[in-house]
């Protein structure tokens, strides 16, 4: 699929765009103009909104395991799916601090 550039009138081609440290789908014209995919723009707006909020997660026990419950807004903004695998990295200098990574 192509898109007509509003700046020069040429056809822009599908491309992966790097915006705010995130790679998103969009279009790039030979004149340098870039256009975001509508879904990608929505996701970036949701991530910006989340960046300004203090997010918390709950830990709950389920049988012999524990589950980390993430806010639905974060789940949607990251495009996560049910039963998706996350990586966990513990900070050795602060054992109460860890990072979750979406695979």
C-alpha positions in Angstrom: 0.0 0.0 0.0 1.2 3.5 -0.8 0.2 7.0 0.3 0.4 10.2 -1.6 2.7 12.8 0.0 0.9 16.0 0.8 4.2 18.0 0.6 5.4 17.0 -2.9 2.6 14.8 -4.4 4.8 11.7 -4.9 3.9 8.3 -3.6 5.2 7.5 -0.1 6.2 3.9 0.6 5.6 1.8 3.7 8.5 2.1 6.2 9.4 1.4 9.8 9.7 4.8 11.5 11.6 5.4 14.7 9.8 7.9 17.0 10.6 8.5 20.6 12.6 5.4 20.9 9.8 3.2 19.4 9.7 1.6 16.0 6.2 2.1 14.4 4.7 1.4 11.0 4.1 4.3 8.7 5.1 5.8 5.3 8.2 7.6 4.1 8.4 9.8 1.0 11.5 10.3 -1.1 11.3 14.0 -0.1 11.8 13.0 3.6 8.2 13.5 4.8 7.0 10.8 7.1 3.4 9.7 8.0 2.4 7.6 10.9 0.0 4.7 10.7 -3.3 5.6 12.5 -3.0 2.7 15.0 0.6 3.5 15.7 -0.3 7.2 16.4 -3.0 6.0 18.8 -0.4 3.8 20.6 2.1 6.6 20.8 -0.4 8.9 22.3 -1.4 6.3 24.9 2.2 5.7 25.8 2.8 9.5 26.2 -0.2 9.7 28.5 1.0 6.8 30.6 4.5 8.3 30.8 3.0 11.2 32.8 1.1 8.9 35.2 2.4 7.1 38.3 1.5 3.4 37.5 1.2 0.7 40.1 0.7 -3.0 39.8 -0.8 -5.5 42.3 0.7 -8.8 43.3 -1.9 -11.5 44.0 -1.6 -15.1 45.0 -3.2 -17.7 42.6 -2.8 -21.2 44.0 0.9 -21.9 44.5 2.0 -19.0 42.3 1.9 -15.2 42.4 0.6 -13.0 39.6 1.5 -9.4 38.8 -1.6 -7.5 37.7 -0.9 -4.7 35.3 -3.1 -1.7 34.7 -5.4 -2.2 31.7 -4.2 1.1 30.2 -0.6 -0.2 30.1 -1.7 -3.5 28.7 -3.5 -1.8 25.8 -0.9 0.8 25.1 1.8 -1.9 24.8 -0.4 -4.0 22.6 -0.1 -7.0 25.0 -2.1 -10.2 24.7 -3.4 -12.6 27.4 -0.8 -15.1 28.6 2.0 -13.2 27.0 5.5 -13.9 28.4 7.5 -11.2 30.2 11.1 -11.3 31.1 12.1 -10.3 34.6 15.5 -8.7 35.5 16.3 -8.0 39.2 18.5 -5.0 40.1 21.3 -6.5 42.3 22.0 -3.1 43.9 18.3 -2.9 44.9 16.6 -6.3 45.3 13.2 -4.5 45.6 13.6 -3.1 42.1 13.1 -5.1 38.9 12.3 -4.6 35.2 9.7 -6.4 33.1 10.4 -6.9 29.4 7.9 -7.8 26.8 9.1 -10.6 24.5 
